[in-house]
Amino acid sequence: MVNITIQEAKLYGFAFTLAIVALIAAVLGFGGLAGSLANIAMIVFVAALIGTIIFFALGWKAAKKIIG
């Protein structure tokens, strides 16, 4: 199981919130705003995903040093 730090959890929550706001903006007819928010949400999500992968790799490396 991957341990997610508080900052990463906040980033995932922020990306999810932006995606929901973009969806609501699209439904209300604000296409430009919806597209911009969707792009920002995707960037934040990818940043959080990269951070998760980096911390997973660092944790795995540290665990290998401790075990053997």
Secondary structure in CASP SS format (residue, H / E / C, confidence):
PFRMAT SS
TARGET T0000
AUTHOR 0000-0000-0000
METHOD secondary structure of the structure
MODEL  1
M C 1.00
V C 1.00
N C 1.00
I C 1.00
T C 1.00
I H 1.00
Q H 1.00
E H 1.00
A H 1.00
K H 1.00
L H 1.00
Y H 1.00
G H 1.00
F H 1.00
A H 1.00
F H 1.00
T H 1.00
L H 1.00
A H 1.00
I H 1.00
V H 1.00
A H 1.00
L H 1.00
I H 1.00
A H 1.00
A H 1.00
V H 1.00
L C 1.00
G C 1.00
F C 1.00
G H 1.00
G H 1.00
L H 1.00
A H 1.00
G H 1.00
S H 1.00
L H 1.00
A H 1.00
N H 1.00
I H 1.00
A H 1.00
M H 1.00
I H 1.00
V H 1.00
F H 1.00
V H 1.00
A H 1.00
A H 1.00
L H 1.00
I H 1.00
G H 1.00
T H 1.00
I H 1.00
I H 1.00
F H 1.00
F H 1.00
A H 1.00
L H 1.00
G H 1.00
W H 1.00
K H 1.00
A H 1.00
A H 1.00
K H 1.00
K H 1.00
I H 1.00
I H 1.00
G C 1.00
END
